[in-house]
């Protein structure tokens, strides 16, 4: 992924691997958080798919559809692949917490790393070896056993 790469905005998706999209939020150009009647996840544009770091490209989403990452376990792949998506998800969480009087703010970054380790261990191990990407995420060099 190029540090200065500018991504094009894409139209809001109307269909996903989980069915008809009933709600969508653009997290960043070419990255949509979608909800259907029963599930949801993150959908990437073809441009974003091509820009995924190698550790993320090697992961097959549970949806089995390229660029569609379900909301329970796979969301961490695009979230950690693109620092601006991580930032957008943290801002959304913080806003929700403020609006609902929640005083303990969850670090989406730390939670995402934990979920990646639990559900995509090979991607986690590769990410932990990518010092440049870890710094871009604001994680610095992490010394966690893999």
HELIX and SHEET records of a PDB file:
HELIX    1   1 UNK A   46  UNK A   51  1                                   6    
HELIX    2   2 UNK A   54  UNK A   57  1                                   4    
HELIX    3   3 UNK A   75  UNK A   81  1                                   7    
HELIX    4   4 UNK A   83  UNK A   99  1                                  17    
HELIX    5   5 UNK A  108  UNK A  119  1                                  12    
HELIX    6   6 UNK A  121  UNK A  128  1                                   8    
HELIX    7   7 UNK A  131  UNK A  136  1                                   6    
SHEET    1   A 2 UNK A  15  UNK A  16  0                                        
SHEET    2   A 2 UNK A  19  UNK A  20 -1                                        
SHEET    1   B 4 UNK A  23  UNK A  28  0                                        
SHEET    2   B 4 UNK A  31  UNK A  35 -1                                        
SHEET    3   B 4 UNK A  40  UNK A  44 -1                                        
SHEET    4   B 4 UNK A  68  UNK A  70 -1                                        
END                                                                             
